[in-house]
Amino acid sequence: MRLRFYLLITVLAIVLSGSGVYAEHPLSMGGCDCDIGRYQLFQGTYTSIDLKKQETSTHTGIFLIDTKTGKVKRYLNKIDEEGRYIETWLPTELPIKK
């Protein structure tokens, strides 16, 4: 009888400690790691318009889309007038002036 009691306590301790570890992992409880696959790269073309010269030109670029917010950025790398190398992501949205 006493052996069964100790065996039951040991089994319960193992089961309860295993459940505690299982419940601590966020993906094990049906949660999701929402940042996986959130950002996507793609190549596309865009058109720039020079209003002063009344000219348009088409360019190819690399874009980064945030599927959670819908924001799109364009990759830019160039050498500026002072000879510095610039590498950045430019937002494609125009700022709204109030």
Number of C-alpha atoms within 10 A of each C-alpha: 6 7 8 9 10 11 12 12 12 12 12 12 12 12 11 12 11 11 11 11 10 13 11 10 11 11 11 11 10 8 9 10 10 8 10 7 10 13 15 11 14 10 11 11 10 10 9 10 11 9 8 6 7 7 9 10 9 10 9 10 13 14 20 18 16 15 13 11 9 9 13 18 17 19 15 13 10 11 10 9 7 6 8 9 10 10 11 11 14 13 14 11 9 6 7 5 4 3
